[in-house]
Amino acid sequence: MSPGLFQAAGSAPAFDVKFLLTETAAAEVEQRLRGRLAPDPHADCDGAYRVTSVYFDTPQFDVYRRSEKYRRRKYRIRRYGTGSTVFLERKFKNNQEVRKRRTALPLTEVSGLTNGHADEWPGAWFATQLTARGLRPVCRVSYDRIALVCACRDGPIRVTFDRKAHGAPADGVTPVPVTDGPGLIGGEVITEFKFLSAMPAVFKDVVEALRLNPRPVSKYRRCVEAVGLVTENGNA
């Protein structure tokens, strides 16, 4: 599946602008953009695929609580459909600016994160950072995604529509798809515009025409709350 706009550690940042839309509004955005962008070639003919991620946090839930030194970094393992490859990801976000390090790994090797590994193993950097930051698998999230892409003058752009998100506690580092579990976004749609520099005109046109307002929304935070890993007063 598509690695998005991020390729290597130290690469230039990208930008994500996120919206939480009704199904009607999301369908209108998709209709307007399908004539100007193409379905993600890594997905099926409509640009659709299933995503499952395992998220990591400390026993004190420092990532969830946005504690100092944890608030801008998120560690996860992502899998597309029931594929035999997973992606180790560290995502650093400052407002709408995003940097991501991503490493592909055979699903059969993911146990190396907890069972020991050689220094030259591709996932060694990820395992080292999990240990250094005291992170362990916390929860799993699965959802349906449609992605549209385009190569513009200022670089590639991408829009994604995420629906039917469900969460469950993690029972290890393997991203096993969530087949049931509490819903995380109801009937709404998380829509993200992704680009490398200034927002391209094709996105600006849609934002202005439909009067869209950006809104932060985290599937991870919603999952932690929905599956009862923290109480209403924030206690673990």
N, C-alpha and C positions, 0 to 999 in steps of 0.2 A: 504494500500500500504506500501511499504518498508520504514522504518525509516532510511535507510542507515546505516552508521557505528557509529551513534551517539545515545546515550541512555539517559544519565542523566546529570544534571548539575554537574560540577566538574569532569567529566570523562576525561580520557586521550585524548589528541588531536589526530586528524586524519590529513591526508595530501591529498590535491587535486592538481592534475596537469592537467591543462586545455589546450585544443587545439582547434583552429578554422580551420576546414578541409573542403575541397571540398567534394561533395557527393561521388565522386570516391574514394578519400582517406579514408573517413569514412567507406565506404562499405568494403574496403580492411581490415581496422582495425577490423571491426566486424567479417568478415569472419575468420580471423586468431584467434580471441579470442573465437568464438563460440565453437570451438573444445576443448577448455580448461576451459571455464567457462560455467555456466548454466544460463538459463533465470531466472530472479527474480521470486521466487515462489509467490510473492504477486501480480504479474501482470498476463497478459494473457499468453498463451502457448509460445509466442515468446518473452516475457519480455517487452511488450509494454503497455503504459498507457498514459493518458492525465493529465497534471499538470496545475493548475491555482494558482497563488500567488498574494496576495495584498501586496504591499510594502509601507513602512511608511517613512516619512521624515518630516523635520521642514518646516514652511512657507518660510524660507530662503533657503531651499534645502541644508542644511548642510551635509547630507549624500552624496548627489550627488556631492557637491563641495569638499568633503573630508576635511571638516573643522576639526580643532583640536577637539578631544574627540568624533568625529563622524566617522572618516575615516575608522576605523577597525570594526565597529559594524553595522549589518544590521538586521532590524526587519521586519518580514513578517508573513502572515497567508497563509498556503498552503492547497490546496484541491486536491484530486485525482479523476479525472472523475467528476461525479455528486454525489459523495458519501456524506453520512450524517455526516461524521466526518471531522474536520479540525485540523490543527496542528499549534500551536503558536510557532514561532521559533525566537530565537536570535542567530545570527551567528557572531562569532568573527574570523577574519582572519588576520594573520600576514604572509605575503608572501604566502607560500603554506601550512602553518600550520593552521588548522581550529579547533575551538571548537564550539560546538553547544548545546544550551538548547532547548528542544522540549517538548511540552505538547499537548496531544490529547484532543479534546473538541467536544461535539456534536455541529453540525452546528446551532441548535436551540438556543444555549447558547452564540453564538459569540457576540450578541448584548450587553452582559454584559460588554464588554470592554468600551462602551460609556454610558450605561444606569445605571451604578452602580452595585456593587457586594459586596458579603461578603468577609471578609478577608480569609476565608478558601476555597473560590472558587478556583479551579485548575488554572484558568487563571489570578488570582490576581497579580502574579508577573509580568506578561506581561503588564497588564493594568497600574500597578504602574510605570513601566519603561517608557511606552509611555508618561505618564503624566510628569514624572521627566525630560524627555529629550525633551519635547515639540513636540512629533511626532504625525502625523495624516496620514490617508490613502491618498496616492498620485496616484498610478496607479495599473493596473492589467496586468498580463502577462500570457498567456496560450501557451502551446507548447506540442508537442508529444515527448515522451521519450521512449527509449528502454534501459533496464538495464540488465546487466549480472553480476553474482556474483560467488564467490568461497570461500571456507574455506581453507586457507593456514596455514602453520606452524606458521607464525607470526601473524595470525589473519585473519579476513574476508577481502576480497578485492572486489572492485566493479568498473565497467565501465559503463558510461551512454552516450547515444547519443541523443541529443536534436535537433529536427527539427521543422520547421513550427511555429516559435515563432511569436505571434502577441500581440500587446499592446493596452491599452485603459486607459483613466483616471479612477480613482476609484470613485465610487459613494457611498461609505460606506465601512465597514469592511468585508462584506461578499464576499468571493472569487467566484463571478459569472463568469463562463467561458467566454472568449472573443471569440465571433463568427465571428467578422470581426475586422477591425482596421489595422493600418499599420504593415507591416512585419518588423521584427527586425534583422534577419540574412540572408535574401535572400534565396539562395539555399545552403548556407553553413550549416555545422553541428558542434554544440558545443559538443566536446568529452572530458570527464573527467575521469581520472584514480584516484581512491580513495583507500587509504590504511592506515594502522596504524603505520608503522615504516618506514624502508627503502623500496624503490620501489621494488616490487617483480620481479623475473626474467621473469615471463610471460609478464609483461608490458615492461621491459627493452628490451626484444627480439623484440617486435613490434616497439618500438621507434627507435632502432638501425637499424632494417631492412628497415623501411620506412623513416628513417631520419626525424622524426617528431620534430617540434620545438614548445615548449610551448608558449602560447600567452594568455594574460589576455583578457577577454571579459565579460562584465556585461550586462545581459538582462535588469536589472533595469535602468542602465544609458542610454542604447539605447532606452528604452521605454520613459523615461522622454524627451529625445530629439525628438523622432519620433512623439509623440502626442502633441508637442508644449508647454510643461510645462516650458521650458526654451528657450531663444532665442539663436541664433548662437553665440552671444557674452557672453552667460552664464547668462543673466539676467532672473529672474523669471517673 
